[in-house]
Amino acid sequence: MPILIAMLMVVFCFVAPMSMAAQSADVESSIKSINTQKLTITLEDGKTYSLPAEFNFEGLAAGVKVIVYYTVVDGVRVLDDIQVLN
């Protein structure tokens, strides 16, 4: 029985950090600014999100209300998807 518990602890120690490596979240806010040169978008809360190289900026401008779906990778918020709200 102690061997089984020890094995489970070892497995947990390897699996737990993997689940925390990339944190996904979403936020609803208005766009404060868009930087097409640096491929970033900043929301009214002051947080900046990195955009993929092939990102389509159509329909996005300062003041537009959006829901941003993002993942935190190495401390950087990387945009996964964005939804424009009416």
Order of alpha helices (4+ residues) and beta strands (2+ residues): alpha-beta-beta-beta-beta-beta
